[in-house]
Amino acid sequence: MKKPVPQKKPVPHDKYFLRSIHQEIDLYDRKIAYLDKYEQFASSGDREGAENKLLAKRASLAETARQLVADGVEFNAADLPRSFRASAATSAAG
């Protein structure tokens, strides 16, 4: 007889999870800025490949964060990544 495989507990999608996603997005923003400013590459294709990889990961996190906000998860505006604050300020001013 096989033992039943225990199911993974679902990750709670609450304000603390959203805050950690915002922190990860901010980390990727800083990694991308560092890559643009300081990182040396053998060719422009290598640079674009590394940048696209970081941008893809960041886009995935950003989509998850936007979905959580759309689902009504609370968040503190101070916890938003800097890139989100800049876009929120321009949309609020317009």
C-alpha positions as CSV (number, residue, x, y, z in Angstrom):
1,M,0.0,0.0,0.0
2,K,1.2,3.5,-0.9
3,K,1.2,6.2,1.7
4,P,-0.8,9.2,0.7
5,V,1.4,12.1,-0.4
6,P,0.9,15.1,1.8
7,Q,-0.4,18.1,-0.1
8,K,1.5,21.3,0.3
9,K,-0.2,24.0,2.3
10,P,-1.3,26.9,0.1
11,V,0.7,30.1,0.6
12,P,-1.5,32.6,2.4
13,H,-2.2,35.5,0.2
14,D,-2.4,38.2,2.8
15,K,-0.9,41.6,3.4
16,Y,2.4,40.1,4.6
17,F,2.8,38.0,1.5
18,L,2.1,41.1,-0.6
19,R,4.7,43.1,1.4
20,S,7.3,40.4,0.7
21,I,6.5,40.5,-3.0
22,H,6.9,44.3,-3.0
23,Q,10.3,43.8,-1.3
24,E,11.4,41.3,-4.0
25,I,10.3,43.7,-6.8
26,D,12.3,46.4,-5.2
27,L,15.3,44.1,-5.0
28,Y,15.0,43.3,-8.7
29,D,14.7,47.0,-9.5
30,R,18.0,47.5,-7.7
31,K,19.6,44.6,-9.5
32,I,18.5,46.0,-12.9
33,A,19.9,49.4,-12.0
34,Y,23.2,47.9,-10.9
35,L,23.4,45.9,-14.1
36,D,22.8,49.0,-16.2
37,K,25.3,51.1,-14.4
38,Y,28.2,48.9,-13.2
39,E,28.1,45.4,-14.7
40,Q,30.6,44.6,-17.5
41,F,29.6,42.3,-20.3
42,A,31.5,40.8,-23.3
43,S,28.8,41.8,-25.7
44,S,25.6,43.8,-25.9
45,G,23.8,40.5,-26.5
46,D,25.0,39.1,-23.1
47,R,23.9,42.3,-21.4
48,E,20.4,42.1,-23.0
49,G,20.1,38.5,-22.1
50,A,20.9,39.1,-18.4
51,E,18.6,42.2,-18.3
52,N,15.8,40.3,-20.0
53,K,16.1,37.5,-17.4
54,L,15.8,39.9,-14.5
55,L,12.9,41.8,-16.2
56,A,11.0,38.6,-16.7
57,K,11.3,37.6,-13.1
58,R,10.3,41.1,-12.0
59,A,7.3,41.2,-14.4
60,S,6.1,37.9,-12.9
61,L,6.3,39.3,-9.4
62,A,4.7,42.6,-10.4
63,E,1.7,40.7,-12.0
64,T,1.2,38.7,-8.8
65,A,1.3,41.9,-6.7
66,R,-1.2,43.7,-9.0
67,Q,-3.5,40.6,-8.8
68,L,-3.4,40.6,-5.0
69,V,-4.2,44.3,-4.9
70,A,-7.1,43.7,-7.3
71,D,-8.3,40.9,-5.1
72,G,-8.5,43.4,-2.2
73,V,-5.4,42.5,-0.2
74,E,-4.5,45.4,2.1
75,F,-1.1,47.1,1.7
76,N,0.7,50.0,3.2
77,A,1.8,52.6,0.6
78,A,5.2,52.9,2.3
79,D,5.8,49.2,1.5
80,L,5.4,49.8,-2.3
81,P,8.6,49.4,-4.4
82,R,10.1,52.7,-5.6
83,S,9.2,51.9,-9.1
84,F,5.5,51.4,-8.1
85,R,5.5,54.7,-6.1
86,A,6.8,56.6,-9.1
87,S,4.0,55.2,-11.4
88,A,1.4,55.8,-8.7
89,A,2.5,59.4,-8.3
90,T,2.2,60.1,-12.0
91,S,-1.2,58.4,-12.3
92,A,-2.5,60.3,-9.3
93,A,-1.2,63.7,-10.7
94,G,-2.8,63.1,-14.1
